[in-house]
Amino acid sequence: KSATFDDVVKELGAPATDCKELLKEEHNLTDDEAALLFEQVWLHTFSMCVLIVNNVCCFSQEQISRTLSIGFQGMLGLIKSGSFTDIEVCETAKANE
């Protein structure tokens, strides 16, 4: 059985906790907001790593920096705007759970 994202974060230990604390301090985020931002950035970063390691895509350092910066700043702006809402999962996706 696969681990949940929360289980993976727990396994990361202090580095994950430290990152979330730094996000809270530097960007004036709540615990939940910092956790959401950490999750999104971690998933975005991991996704790029998988593409690179599996030779699906080749990114320059500039492309990696730009892509991750845009993702981080976009998610931070969305969280800070207070307009973030979960999007309802379609019925087909629910049926596949």
Secondary structure, DSSP 8 states (H G I E B T S, - for coil): ----HHHHHHHH-HHHHHHHHHHHHHHT--HHHHHHHHHHHHHHHHHHHHHHHTTS----HHHHHHHHHHHHHHHHHHHHHT--------HHHHHT-
